[in-house]
Every structure is written in C-alpha cells, then in structure tokens.
C-alpha cells in the first residue's frame, strides 16, 4: 500500500462520525495505509477519516512505537485535565492549547479480531484522545476554550491553505 494524502479542515469526512469496521480482507489495506502514513517523522497519529475513509481505525507513532487499533473505545480518562499544546495534520501549521486528560486507555481489536488495549500518559494519552475524537467527527479545535476557538478560526481562515 502507500502513504495517503491527509484531508484538510473543511473536508466533510472530518466532521462525520465514522462507521464501525467489519473485519474483512479490505481492512488490511486500510491498516497498511494508516501505518505507512503515520511513519512520516513528526506524526503522532493518523485516523482513517484523515485519509478520507469513514471507518473507525487509527494508527499511532509515539516514542518509537508504531501501531494501530480498530474500533477503539475510550474506556478510561483520568487525572486532572491540563492544558497541552496540540496540533493536527488536518489543520496544518497551527498549534493551540486545549484541555486533555493526562492518562487515557482505549480498547479495540487488531486485524485478526483479537482484543487489544492501548494506554498511556503524556503524548500517548493525548494521541489516543485526539485520534478517537477524529472518529467521532470532532477536530481538536472544537475543544478549544470559546475565545481561543474564535481566534483560531480567524487564523485558520487567513491561512494560505484554507
């Protein structure tokens, strides 16, 4: 398979709730594409909607660990939410502070249908929350404090790519 082009803010697939995946032969191609696309340096995660596929899967690349999960469900968020700098491949060139939990745990399955669990703190917790949000049709800018979100939208609308 191959690295896929990232869909940019404004593409309707990014605001659509993704469909659960039924494990069939064509899912392996999607997972390969997600893994190939997340391997690019500087990428912590890529959700299927970001490559134009309305299905519940994402890949991650955190601290040298690359992997994926199918049909993830957030089962735990803990700690006091804290402000973190966050960006998104689908909103290129921008980073804004938003609240995220310092620990996250998700469950899902692999290509063989085996149950898997991903969890972590710091960047991994942030990635798990961010990528799962994508699958629910939510962009990180949707979670910004109201005044900051307004400023962010003005900056995005002024960008060269918008």
DSSP file (Angstrom, degrees, kcal/mol; ACC not computed):
  #  RESIDUE AA STRUCTURE BP1 BP2  ACC     N-H-->O    O-->H-N    N-H-->O    O-->H-N    TCO  KAPPA ALPHA  PHI   PSI    X-CA   Y-CA   Z-CA
    1    1 A X              0   0    0      0, 0.0     2,-0.3     0, 0.0    29,-0.1   0.000 360.0 360.0 360.0-152.2    0.0    0.0    0.0
    2    2 A X        -     0   0    0      0, 0.0    35,-0.3     0, 0.0     2,-0.3  -0.984 360.0 -76.2-162.1 164.7    1.1    3.6    0.4
    3    3 A X        -     0   0    0     -2,-0.3     2,-0.3    33,-0.2    31,-0.1  -0.550  52.3-144.8 -67.2 134.8    1.3    6.8    2.3
    4    4 A X        -     0   0    0     29,-0.4     2,-0.1    -2,-0.3    48,-0.1  -0.757  16.8-101.5-107.1 152.3   -2.1    8.6    1.8
    5    5 A X        -     0   0    0     -2,-0.3     2,-0.4    46,-0.1    -1,-0.1  -0.453  38.6-119.3 -68.8 139.7   -2.8   12.3    1.4
    6    6 A X        -     0   0    0     -2,-0.1    45,-0.2    83,-0.1     2,-0.2  -0.681  22.2-126.0 -84.2 130.8   -4.1   14.0    4.6
    7    7 A X        -     0   0    0     43,-3.5     2,-0.3    -2,-0.4     3,-0.1  -0.539  28.5-135.8 -74.6 142.9   -7.6   15.6    4.3
    8    8 A X    >   -     0   0    0     -2,-0.2     3,-2.2     1,-0.1    83,-0.2  -0.701  31.2 -74.8-106.6 151.5   -7.6   19.2    5.4
    9    9 A X  T 3  S+     0   0    0     81,-3.2    -1,-0.1    -2,-0.3     3,-0.1  -0.081 119.1  43.1 -39.4 132.8  -10.1   21.2    7.6
   10   10 A X  T 3  S+     0   0    0      1,-0.4     2,-0.4    -3,-0.1    -1,-0.3   0.044  79.6 120.8 108.4 -23.3  -13.2   21.8    5.6
   11   11 A X    X   -     0   0    0     -3,-2.2     3,-1.7     1,-0.1    -1,-0.4  -0.623  64.7-137.1 -72.6 125.8  -13.4   18.3    4.2
   12   12 A X  G >  S+     0   0    0     -2,-0.4     3,-1.5     1,-0.3    -1,-0.1   0.765  97.4  69.8 -59.3 -26.8  -16.8   16.9    5.3
   13   13 A X  G >  S+     0   0    0      1,-0.3     3,-1.0     2,-0.2    -1,-0.3   0.806  92.0  60.7 -61.9 -27.1  -15.3   13.5    6.1
   14   14 A X  G <  S+     0   0    0     -3,-1.7    -1,-0.3     1,-0.2    -2,-0.2   0.684 107.0  44.5 -73.5 -17.3  -13.5   15.1    9.1
   15   15 A X  G <  S+     0   0    0     -3,-1.5     2,-0.4    -4,-0.4    -1,-0.2   0.180  95.2  98.4-110.5  15.4  -16.8   16.1   10.7
   16   16 A X  S <  S-     0   0    0     -3,-1.0   121,-0.4    -4,-0.1     2,-0.3  -0.867  78.7-117.1-106.9 135.2  -18.6   12.8   10.1
   17   17 A X        -     0   0    0     -2,-0.4   119,-0.2   119,-0.2     2,-0.1  -0.560  40.4-120.9 -68.4 129.0  -18.9   10.1   12.8
   18   18 A X        -     0   0    0    117,-3.0    37,-0.2    -2,-0.3     2,-0.2  -0.401  19.4-117.0 -77.4 148.4  -17.0    7.1   11.5
   19   19 A X  B     -a   55   0A   0     35,-1.8    37,-2.1    -2,-0.1    52,-0.1  -0.555  33.0-102.5 -80.8 144.8  -18.7    3.7   10.9
   20   20 A X        -     0   0    0     -2,-0.2     2,-0.4    35,-0.2    -1,-0.1  -0.334  41.4-115.3 -61.1 150.7  -17.6    0.6   12.9
   21   21 A X        -     0   0    0     35,-0.3     2,-0.5    -3,-0.1    -1,-0.1  -0.754  15.6-151.2 -94.3 133.4  -15.4   -1.7   10.9
   22   22 A X        -     0   0    0     -2,-0.4     2,-0.9     0, 0.0     5,-0.1  -0.910  34.0-113.1 -95.5 129.0  -16.4   -5.2   10.0
   23   23 A X        +     0   0    0     -2,-0.5     2,-0.3     3,-0.1    88,-0.0  -0.501  60.3 141.7 -72.8 103.1  -13.2   -7.3    9.7
   24   24 A X    >>  -     0   0    0     -2,-0.9     3,-1.4     1,-0.0     4,-0.5  -0.781  66.6 -89.6-130.7 175.8  -12.9   -8.3    6.1
   25   25 A X  H >> S+     0   0    0      1,-0.3     3,-1.0    -2,-0.3     4,-0.5   0.830 120.1  61.0 -59.3 -34.7  -10.0   -8.6    3.7
   26   26 A X  H 3> S+     0   0    0      1,-0.2     4,-1.2     2,-0.2     3,-0.3   0.668  89.2  71.8 -71.4 -14.3  -10.1   -5.0    2.6
   27   27 A X  H <> S+     0   0    0     -3,-1.4     4,-2.5     1,-0.2    -1,-0.2   0.850  87.3  63.5 -67.8 -33.5   -9.4   -3.7    6.1
   28   28 A X  H <X S+     0   0    0     -3,-1.0     4,-2.3    -4,-0.5    -1,-0.2   0.875 100.9  52.0 -59.2 -37.6   -5.8   -4.9    5.9
   29   29 A X  H  X S+     0   0    0     -4,-0.5     4,-2.3    -3,-0.3    -1,-0.2   0.903 108.7  50.0 -65.3 -41.2   -5.2   -2.4    3.1
   30   30 A X  H  X S+     0   0    0     -4,-1.2     4,-2.6     2,-0.2    -2,-0.2   0.931 111.4  48.4 -61.6 -45.9   -6.6    0.4    5.2
   31   31 A X  H  X S+     0   0    0     -4,-2.5     4,-2.6     1,-0.2    -2,-0.2   0.908 110.4  51.3 -64.1 -41.3   -4.4   -0.5    8.2
   32   32 A X  H  X S+     0   0    0     -4,-2.3     4,-2.7    -5,-0.2    -1,-0.2   0.924 111.3  48.2 -60.3 -44.0   -1.3   -0.7    5.9
   33   33 A X  H  X S+     0   0    0     -4,-2.3     4,-2.3     2,-0.2   -29,-0.4   0.908 111.0  50.5 -63.5 -42.1   -2.1    2.7    4.5
   34   34 A X  H  X S+     0   0    0     -4,-2.6     4,-2.0     2,-0.2    -2,-0.2   0.918 113.1  46.0 -61.7 -42.9   -2.6    4.2    8.0
   35   35 A X  H  X S+     0   0    0     -4,-2.6     4,-1.1     1,-0.2    -2,-0.2   0.917 113.2  48.7 -67.0 -43.3    0.7    2.7    9.2
   36   36 A X  H  < S+     0   0    0     -4,-2.7     4,-0.2     1,-0.2   -33,-0.2   0.870 113.5  48.3 -62.7 -36.0    2.5    3.9    6.1
   37   37 A X  H >< S+     0   0    0     -4,-2.3     3,-0.7   -35,-0.3    -1,-0.2   0.833 110.4  49.3 -75.8 -33.2    1.0    7.4    6.6
   38   38 A X  H 3< S+     0   0    0     -4,-2.0     5,-0.3     1,-0.2    -1,-0.2   0.674  93.2  76.9 -80.6 -15.9    1.8    7.7   10.3
   39   39 A X  T 3<  +     0   0    0     -4,-1.1    -1,-0.2    -5,-0.1    -2,-0.1   0.653  66.2 109.7 -69.9 -14.2    5.5    6.7    9.8
   40   40 A X  S X  S-     0   0    0     -3,-0.7     3,-1.5    -4,-0.2    -3,-0.0  -0.428  86.5 -97.9 -62.6 130.7    6.4   10.1    8.4
   41   41 A X  T 3  S+     0   0    0      1,-0.2    -1,-0.1    -2,-0.1     3,-0.1  -0.188 108.0  29.7 -53.4 139.4    8.5   11.9   11.1
   42   42 A X  T 3  S+     0   0    0      1,-0.3     2,-0.5    19,-0.1    -1,-0.2   0.414  89.7 118.4  92.5  -0.3    6.6   14.3   13.3
   43   43 A X    <   +     0   0    0     -3,-1.5    -1,-0.3    -5,-0.3     3,-0.1  -0.883  34.1 176.7-104.3 124.9    3.3   12.4   13.1
   44   44 A X        -     0   0    0     -2,-0.5    17,-2.3     1,-0.3     2,-0.3   0.687  69.2  -6.6 -95.5 -22.6    1.9   11.0   16.4
   45   45 A X  E     -B   60   0B   0     15,-0.3     2,-0.4    -8,-0.1    -1,-0.3  -0.972  48.6-159.3-169.0 154.0   -1.3    9.6   14.9
   46   46 A X  E     -B   59   0B   0     13,-1.9    13,-2.7    -2,-0.3     2,-0.3  -0.967  14.8-154.7-141.0 123.1   -3.5    9.3   11.8
   47   47 A X  E >>  -B   58   0B   0     -2,-0.4     3,-1.6    11,-0.2     4,-0.5  -0.709  30.1-112.5 -95.5 150.3   -7.2    8.5   11.9
   48   48 A X  G >4>S+     0   0    0      9,-2.7     5,-2.4    -2,-0.3     3,-1.8   0.851 115.4  58.7 -51.6 -41.8   -8.9    6.9    9.0
   49   49 A X  G >45S+     0   0    0      6,-0.3     3,-1.8     1,-0.3    -1,-0.3   0.832  95.8  64.9 -59.4 -28.0  -11.1   10.0    8.2
   50   50 A X  G <45S+     0   0    0     -3,-1.6   -43,-3.5     1,-0.3    -1,-0.3   0.694 105.8  43.1 -68.6 -16.9   -7.9   12.0    7.8
   51   51 A X  G <<5S-     0   0    0     -3,-1.8    -1,-0.3    -4,-0.5    -2,-0.2   0.135 129.9 -96.2-111.1  17.8   -7.1    9.8    4.8
   52   52 A X  T < 5S+     0   0    0     -3,-1.8     2,-0.6     1,-0.2    -3,-0.2   0.619  85.4 125.0  86.4  14.2  -10.7   10.0    3.5
   53   53 A X      < -     0   0    0     -5,-2.4     2,-1.8    -6,-0.2    -1,-0.2  -0.934  52.0-149.3-113.6 119.9  -12.0    6.7    4.9
   54   54 A X        +     0   0    0     -2,-0.6   -35,-1.8    -5,-0.1     2,-0.3  -0.397  59.4 111.8 -86.2  61.2  -15.1    6.9    7.1
   55   55 A X  B    S-a   19   0A   0     -2,-1.8     2,-1.5   -37,-0.2    -6,-0.3  -0.948  75.7-104.1-135.2 155.8  -14.2    3.9    9.3
   56   56 A X  S    S+     0   0    0    -37,-2.1    15,-3.6    -2,-0.3   -35,-0.3  -0.597  75.4 102.0 -86.7  86.7  -13.2    3.5   13.0
   57   57 A X  E     - C   0  70B   0     -2,-1.5    -9,-2.7    13,-0.2     2,-0.3  -0.970  38.4-179.9-156.9 150.4   -9.5    2.9   13.0
   58   58 A X  E     -BC  47  69B   0     11,-1.9    11,-1.9    -2,-0.3     2,-0.3  -0.989  16.2-141.8-148.6 159.8   -6.3    4.9   13.6
   59   59 A X  E     -BC  46  68B   0    -13,-2.7   -13,-1.9    -2,-0.3     2,-0.3  -0.802  17.2-158.4-113.6 160.3   -2.6    4.4   13.7
   60   60 A X  E     -BC  45  67B   0      7,-2.5     7,-1.9    -2,-0.3   -15,-0.3  -0.967  17.1-169.6-140.3 156.9   -0.1    5.9   16.1
   61   61 A X  E     + C   0  66B   0    -17,-2.3     2,-0.4    -2,-0.3     5,-0.2  -0.729  29.5 153.4-146.4  86.7    3.6    6.7   16.2
   62   62 A X  E >   - C   0  65B   0      3,-2.2     3,-2.2    -2,-0.2   -18,-0.1  -0.978  67.9 -15.5-128.5 126.5    4.6    7.7   19.8
   63   63 A X  T 3  S-     0   0    0     -2,-0.4    -1,-0.2     1,-0.3     3,-0.1   0.857 128.2 -50.7  52.2  41.5    8.1    7.3   21.4
   64   64 A X  T 3  S+     0   0    0      1,-0.2     2,-0.6    -3,-0.1    -1,-0.3   0.401 112.7 118.9  81.3  -3.7    9.3    4.9   18.6
   65   65 A X  E <   -C   62   0B   0     -3,-2.2    -3,-2.2     2,-0.0     2,-0.4  -0.864  41.8-172.3 -99.1 123.4    6.2    2.7   18.9
   66   66 A X  E     +C   61   0B   0     -2,-0.6     2,-0.3    -5,-0.2    -5,-0.2  -0.944  24.0 125.4-114.9 134.2    4.1    2.4   15.8
   67   67 A X  E     -C   60   0B   0     -7,-1.9    -7,-2.5    -2,-0.4     2,-0.3  -0.913  37.6-130.7-164.9-169.3    0.8    0.6   15.8
   68   68 A X  E     -C   59   0B   0     -2,-0.3     2,-0.3    -9,-0.3    -9,-0.2  -0.939   4.8-154.1-150.7 167.6   -2.9    0.7   15.1
   69   69 A X  E     -C   58   0B   0    -11,-1.9   -11,-1.9    -2,-0.3     2,-0.4  -0.977  10.4-145.7-149.6 142.5   -6.3   -0.1   16.6
   70   70 A X  E    S-CD  57 109B   0     39,-2.3    39,-2.2    -2,-0.3   -13,-0.2  -0.894  80.1  -1.0-110.1 138.0   -9.6   -1.0   15.0
   71   71 A X  E    S-     0   0B   0    -15,-3.6    -1,-0.2    -2,-0.4   -14,-0.1   0.903  85.3-164.6  51.5  50.8  -13.0    0.2   16.5
   72   72 A X  E     -     0   0B   0     -3,-0.3     2,-0.4   -16,-0.1    36,-0.2  -0.349  10.9-167.5 -68.3 145.5  -11.4    1.9   19.5
   73   73 A X  E     - D   0 107B   0     34,-2.3    34,-2.2    -2,-0.1     2,-0.5  -0.999  23.9-125.2-130.8 128.4  -13.5    2.8   22.5
   74   74 A X  E     + D   0 106B   0     -2,-0.4    32,-0.3    32,-0.2     3,-0.1  -0.629  34.7 169.1 -72.3 120.7  -12.2    5.2   25.2
   75   75 A X  E     +     0   0B   0     30,-2.5     2,-0.3    -2,-0.5    31,-0.2   0.572  61.4  24.2-110.2 -14.8  -12.7    3.2   28.5
   76   76 A X  E     + D   0 105B   0     29,-1.6    29,-2.3     2,-0.0     2,-0.4  -0.946  46.9 172.1-156.1 133.4  -10.7    5.5   30.8
   77   77 A X  E     + D   0 104B   0     -2,-0.3     2,-0.3    27,-0.2    27,-0.2  -0.990  26.8 169.6-130.5 127.4   -9.7    9.1   31.1
   78   78 A X  E     + D   0 103B   0     25,-1.9    25,-1.3    -2,-0.4    24,-0.4  -0.935  25.6  47.0-144.1 166.9   -8.1   10.0   34.4
   79   79 A X  S    S-     0   0    0     -2,-0.3     2,-0.5    23,-0.2    24,-0.1  -0.203  94.2 -52.8  91.6 169.9   -6.2   12.7   36.2
   80   80 A X        -     0   0    0     -2,-0.1    22,-0.2    21,-0.1    20,-0.1  -0.704  65.4-108.9 -80.6 125.7   -7.0   16.4   36.3
   81   81 A X        -     0   0    0     -2,-0.5     2,-0.3    20,-0.1    20,-0.2  -0.220  42.9-167.6 -52.9 142.3   -7.3   17.8   32.7
   82   82 A X  E     -F  100   0C   0     18,-2.7    18,-2.0    16,-0.1     2,-0.3  -0.950  26.7 -98.6-135.4 154.2   -4.4   20.0   31.8
   83   83 A X  E     +F   99   0C   0     -2,-0.3     2,-0.3    16,-0.2    16,-0.2  -0.551  45.7 175.7 -71.4 129.9   -3.6   22.5   29.1
   84   84 A X  E     -F   98   0C   0     14,-2.5    14,-2.1    -2,-0.3     2,-0.4  -0.975  35.6-111.5-132.9 149.0   -1.4   21.0   26.4
   85   85 A X  E     -F   97   0C   0     -2,-0.3     2,-0.4    12,-0.2    12,-0.2  -0.665  45.5-178.6 -75.6 131.4   -0.1   22.3   23.1
   86   86 A X  E     +F   96   0C   0     10,-2.3    10,-2.5    -2,-0.4     2,-0.2  -0.991  14.9 174.1-138.9 143.9   -1.9   20.5   20.3
   87   87 A X  E     -F   95   0C   0     -2,-0.4     2,-0.3     8,-0.2     8,-0.2  -0.769  14.9-146.2-132.9 180.0   -1.8   20.5   16.5
   88   88 A X  E >   -F   91   0C   0      6,-0.6     3,-1.7     3,-0.5     6,-0.3  -0.976  21.4-134.3-155.0 137.2   -3.3   18.4   13.8
   89   89 A X  T 3  S+     0   0    0     -2,-0.3     3,-0.5     1,-0.3    -1,-0.1   0.784 111.3  56.4 -60.5 -26.5   -2.2   17.2   10.4
   90   90 A X  T 3  S+     0   0    0      1,-0.3   -81,-3.2   -82,-0.1    -1,-0.3   0.490 110.3  43.8 -86.0  -3.6   -5.7   18.2    9.1
   91   91 A X  E X  S-F   88   0C   0     -3,-1.7     3,-1.3   -83,-0.2    -3,-0.5  -0.578  95.5-158.6-131.7  66.9   -5.2   21.8   10.4
   92   92 A X  E 3   +     0   0C   0     -3,-0.5    69,-0.1     1,-0.2    -3,-0.1  -0.147  62.9  13.8 -63.4 138.4   -1.6   22.3    9.2
   93   93 A X  E 3  S+     0   0C   0      1,-0.2     2,-0.4    -5,-0.1    -1,-0.2   0.431 100.3 105.2  88.3   0.5    0.7   24.8   10.7
   94   94 A X  E <   -     0   0C   0     -3,-1.3    -6,-0.6    -6,-0.3     2,-0.4  -0.917  39.7-180.0-120.9 142.6   -1.3   25.6   13.8
   95   95 A X  E     +F   87   0C   0     -2,-0.4     2,-0.3    -8,-0.2    -8,-0.2  -0.997   9.9 175.1-135.3 133.3   -0.9   24.7   17.5
   96   96 A X  E     -F   86   0C   0    -10,-2.5   -10,-2.3    -2,-0.4     2,-0.4  -0.955  32.5-110.0-135.4 154.8   -3.3   25.7   20.2
   97   97 A X  E     +F   85   0C   0     -2,-0.3    48,-0.4   -12,-0.2     2,-0.3  -0.712  45.1 159.6 -86.2 133.6   -3.6   25.0   23.9
   98   98 A X  E     -F   84   0C   0    -14,-2.1   -14,-2.5    -2,-0.4     2,-0.3  -0.956  42.5 -91.2-146.0 164.3   -6.5   22.8   24.9
   99   99 A X  E     +F   83   0C   0     44,-0.5     2,-0.3    -2,-0.3   -16,-0.2  -0.609  45.6 165.4 -82.2 134.8   -7.5   20.7   27.8
  100  100 A X  E     -F   82   0C   0    -18,-2.0   -18,-2.7    -2,-0.3     2,-0.2  -0.986  39.4-108.3-142.3 150.7   -6.7   16.9   27.8
  101  101 A X        -     0   0    0     -2,-0.3   -22,-0.1   -20,-0.2   -20,-0.1  -0.560  24.6-133.0 -74.1 143.9   -6.6   14.3   30.4
  102  102 A X  S    S+     0   0    0    -24,-0.4    20,-1.0   -22,-0.2     2,-0.4   0.627  89.9  41.7 -76.1 -12.0   -3.1   13.2   31.4
  103  103 A X  E     +DE  78 121B   0    -25,-1.3   -25,-1.9    18,-0.2     2,-0.3  -0.999  65.6 174.0-136.4 138.1   -4.0    9.4   31.1
  104  104 A X  E     -DE  77 120B   0     16,-2.0    16,-1.9    -2,-0.4     2,-0.4  -0.994  10.2-169.5-141.3 148.7   -6.1    7.6   28.6
  105  105 A X  E     -DE  76 119B   0    -29,-2.3   -30,-2.5    -2,-0.3   -29,-1.6  -0.997   8.3-178.8-137.0 132.1   -7.0    4.0   27.9
  106  106 A X  E     -DE  74 118B   0     12,-3.0    12,-2.6    -2,-0.4     2,-0.3  -0.945   9.7-156.1-126.3 151.4   -8.8    2.6   24.8
  107  107 A X  E     +DE  73 117B   0    -34,-2.2   -34,-2.3    -2,-0.3     2,-0.3  -0.912  31.3 123.4-121.9 155.0   -9.8   -0.9   23.8
  108  108 A X  E     - E   0 116B   0      8,-2.3     8,-2.6    -2,-0.3     2,-0.3  -0.861  48.9 -82.1-174.0-152.5  -10.4   -2.3   20.4
  109  109 A X  E     -DE  70 115B   0    -39,-2.2   -39,-2.3     6,-0.3     6,-0.2  -0.902  23.1-130.1-135.0 163.8   -9.3   -5.1   18.1
  110  110 A X    >   -     0   0    0      4,-1.7     3,-1.9    -2,-0.3   -41,-0.1  -0.387  50.5 -80.5 -99.1-174.2   -6.5   -6.0   15.7
  111  111 A X  T 3  S+     0   0    0      1,-0.3   -83,-0.1    -2,-0.1   -84,-0.1   0.754 130.9  52.7 -62.1 -25.1   -6.8   -7.3   12.2
  112  112 A X  T 3  S-     0   0    0      2,-0.1    -1,-0.3     3,-0.0     3,-0.1   0.453 120.2-107.1 -89.7  -0.1   -7.4  -10.9   13.5
  113  113 A X    <   +     0   0    0     -3,-1.9     2,-0.2     1,-0.3    -2,-0.1   0.533  69.5 148.6  87.3   6.4  -10.2   -9.7   15.8
  114  114 A X        -     0   0    0      1,-0.1    -4,-1.7    -5,-0.0    -1,-0.3  -0.546  53.7-109.2 -75.2 138.2   -8.1  -10.1   19.0
  115  115 A X  E     -E  109   0B   0     -2,-0.2     2,-0.3    -6,-0.2    -6,-0.3  -0.440  42.6-178.2 -65.4 135.2   -8.9   -7.7   21.8
  116  116 A X  E     -E  108   0B   0     -8,-2.6    -8,-2.3    -2,-0.1     2,-0.4  -0.947  14.8-155.4-133.7 158.1   -6.2   -5.1   22.3
  117  117 A X  E     -E  107   0B   0     -2,-0.3     2,-0.4   -10,-0.2   -10,-0.2  -0.998   4.3-168.4-133.9 135.5   -5.8   -2.2   24.7
  118  118 A X  E     +E  106   0B   0    -12,-2.6   -12,-3.0    -2,-0.4     2,-0.3  -0.977  18.1 158.8-120.7 137.5   -3.7    0.9   24.3
  119  119 A X  E     +E  105   0B   0     -2,-0.4     2,-0.3   -14,-0.2   -14,-0.2  -0.982   2.9 135.4-151.2 162.2   -3.0    3.2   27.2
  120  120 A X  E     -E  104   0B   0    -16,-1.9   -16,-2.0    -2,-0.3     2,-0.2  -0.965  36.8-110.6 173.0 174.0   -0.5    5.9   28.2
  121  121 A X  E >> S+E  103   0B   0     -2,-0.3     3,-1.3   -18,-0.2     4,-0.5  -0.668  77.0   6.4-114.7 171.9    0.3    9.2   29.7
  122  122 A X  H 3> S+     0   0    0    -20,-1.0     4,-2.4     1,-0.3     5,-0.2  -0.267 132.6   3.3  59.9-130.5    1.6   12.4   28.1
  123  123 A X  H 3> S+     0   0    0      1,-0.2     4,-2.9     2,-0.2    -1,-0.3   0.860 134.6  53.2 -60.6 -37.8    1.8   12.3   24.3
  124  124 A X  H <> S+     0   0    0     -3,-1.3     4,-2.7     2,-0.2    -1,-0.2   0.935 109.7  47.7 -64.9 -44.3    0.3    8.8   24.1
  125  125 A X  H  X S+     0   0    0     -4,-0.5     4,-2.0   -23,-0.3    -2,-0.2   0.917 113.8  48.4 -60.2 -42.7   -2.7    9.9   26.2
  126  126 A X  H  X S+     0   0    0     -4,-2.4     4,-2.9     1,-0.2    -2,-0.2   0.922 111.8  49.0 -63.5 -45.1   -3.1   13.0   24.0
  127  127 A X  H  X S+     0   0    0     -4,-2.9     4,-3.0     1,-0.2     5,-0.3   0.908 109.3  52.0 -63.0 -42.8   -2.9   10.9   20.8
  128  128 A X  H  X S+     0   0    0     -4,-2.7     4,-1.7     1,-0.2    -1,-0.2   0.911 115.0  42.1 -61.1 -41.9   -5.4    8.4   22.0
  129  129 A X  H  X S+     0   0    0     -4,-2.0     4,-2.2    -5,-0.2    -2,-0.2   0.926 116.3  48.5 -68.8 -45.0   -7.9   11.2   22.8
  130  130 A X  H  X S+     0   0    0     -4,-2.9     4,-1.7     2,-0.2    -2,-0.2   0.930 114.4  43.8 -62.1 -49.0   -7.1   13.2   19.6
  131  131 A X  H  X S+     0   0    0     -4,-3.0     4,-1.4     1,-0.2    -1,-0.2   0.877 112.9  51.2 -70.2 -37.0   -7.4   10.2   17.2
  132  132 A X  H  X S+     0   0    0     -4,-1.7     4,-0.9    -5,-0.3    -1,-0.2   0.890 106.3  56.3 -65.8 -37.5  -10.6    8.9   18.9
  133  133 A X  H ><>S+     0   0    0     -4,-2.2     5,-2.4     1,-0.2     3,-1.2   0.920 102.0  56.7 -56.9 -43.7  -12.1   12.3   18.6
  134  134 A X  H ><5S+     0   0    0     -4,-1.7     3,-1.9     1,-0.3    -1,-0.2   0.900 102.9  54.3 -54.3 -41.4  -11.5   12.2   14.8
  135  135 A X  H 3<5S+     0   0    0     -4,-1.4  -117,-3.0     1,-0.3    -1,-0.3   0.719 106.8  52.0 -68.0 -20.2  -13.5    9.0   14.6
  136  136 A X  T <<5S-     0   0    0     -3,-1.2    -1,-0.3    -4,-0.9  -119,-0.2   0.258 123.6-104.2 -96.8  10.2  -16.4   10.8   16.3
  137  137 A X  T < 5S+     0   0    0     -3,-1.9     2,-0.5  -121,-0.4    -3,-0.2   0.743  80.1 130.8  76.6  23.5  -16.2   13.7   13.8
  138  138 A X      < -     0   0    0     -5,-2.4     2,-0.3    -6,-0.1    -1,-0.2  -0.934  43.4-155.2-116.0 130.7  -14.5   16.1   16.2
  139  139 A X    >   -     0   0    0     -2,-0.5     3,-1.8    -3,-0.1     4,-0.5  -0.699  31.3-113.2 -96.3 155.1  -11.4   18.2   15.5
  140  140 A X  G >  S+     0   0    0      1,-0.3     3,-1.3    -2,-0.3     4,-0.1   0.808 115.4  63.0 -59.6 -29.5   -9.1   19.3   18.3
  141  141 A X  G >  S+     0   0    0      1,-0.3     3,-1.3     2,-0.2    -1,-0.3   0.741  90.0  68.7 -68.6 -20.9  -10.1   22.9   17.6
  142  142 A X  G <  S+     0   0    0     -3,-1.8    -1,-0.3     1,-0.2    -2,-0.2   0.764  98.2  52.7 -65.8 -23.4  -13.7   22.0   18.6
  143  143 A X  G <  S+     0   0    0     -3,-1.3   -44,-0.5    -4,-0.5    -1,-0.2   0.322  83.9 116.4 -95.8   7.5  -12.4   21.6   22.1
  144  144 A X  S <  S-     0   0    0     -3,-1.3   -46,-0.1   -46,-0.1     5,-0.0  -0.415  80.3 -91.0 -73.9 152.2  -10.8   24.9   22.5
  145  145 A X     >  -     0   0    0    -48,-0.4     4,-3.0     1,-0.1     5,-0.2  -0.337  48.1-106.0 -56.9 145.3  -12.0   27.5   25.0
  146  146 A X  H  > S+     0   0    0      1,-0.2     4,-2.0     2,-0.2     5,-0.1   0.838 116.7  43.2 -50.2 -49.8  -14.6   29.7   23.3
  147  147 A X  H  > S+     0   0    0      1,-0.2     4,-2.0     2,-0.2    -1,-0.2   0.920 116.4  47.9 -66.1 -43.2  -12.5   32.9   22.9
  148  148 A X  H  > S+     0   0    0      1,-0.2     4,-3.0     2,-0.2    -2,-0.2   0.883 108.9  54.9 -64.4 -37.9   -9.4   30.9   21.7
  149  149 A X  H  X S+     0   0    0     -4,-3.0     4,-2.6     2,-0.2    -1,-0.2   0.912 106.9  50.2 -62.8 -41.5  -11.6   28.9   19.3
  150  150 A X  H  X S+     0   0    0     -4,-2.0     4,-1.8    -5,-0.2    -1,-0.2   0.930 113.4  45.7 -61.3 -45.2  -12.8   32.2   17.7
  151  151 A X  H  X S+     0   0    0     -4,-2.0     4,-2.3     2,-0.2    -2,-0.2   0.900 112.1  52.1 -63.9 -41.1   -9.2   33.4   17.4
  152  152 A X  H  X S+     0   0    0     -4,-3.0     4,-2.8     1,-0.2    -2,-0.2   0.918 108.1  50.8 -61.9 -43.7   -8.1   30.0   16.0
  153  153 A X  H  X S+     0   0    0     -4,-2.6     4,-2.5     1,-0.2    -1,-0.2   0.877 109.4  50.9 -63.8 -37.5  -10.9   30.1   13.4
  154  154 A X  H  X S+     0   0    0     -4,-1.8     4,-1.1     2,-0.2    -1,-0.2   0.928 112.4  46.7 -63.8 -44.0   -9.8   33.6   12.3
  155  155 A X  H  < S+     0   0    0     -4,-2.3     4,-0.4     2,-0.2     3,-0.3   0.912 113.0  49.0 -64.8 -42.6   -6.2   32.4   11.9
  156  156 A X  H >< S+     0   0    0     -4,-2.8     3,-1.5     1,-0.2     6,-0.3   0.927 108.8  52.4 -62.9 -45.2   -7.2   29.3   10.0
  157  157 A X  H 3< S+     0   0    0     -4,-2.5    -1,-0.2     1,-0.3    -2,-0.2   0.756 109.5  51.2 -64.1 -22.8   -9.5   31.2    7.6
  158  158 A X  T 3< S+     0   0    0     -4,-1.1    -1,-0.3    -3,-0.3    -2,-0.2   0.499  88.7 111.2 -89.6  -5.1   -6.5   33.6    6.9
  159  159 A X  S X  S-     0   0    0     -3,-1.5     3,-0.7    -4,-0.4    -3,-0.0  -0.271  77.4-120.0 -72.6 158.0   -4.1   30.7    6.2
  160  160 A X  T 3  S+     0   0    0      1,-0.2    -1,-0.1     2,-0.1    -4,-0.0   0.800 110.9  49.9 -65.2 -30.1   -2.8   30.0    2.7
  161  161 A X  T 3         0   0    0      1,-0.2    -1,-0.2   -69,-0.1    -4,-0.1   0.602 360.0 360.0 -88.8 -11.2   -4.3   26.5    2.5
  162  162 A X    <         0   0    0     -3,-0.7    -1,-0.2    -6,-0.3    -2,-0.1   0.515 360.0 360.0 -74.6 360.0   -7.9   27.4    3.6
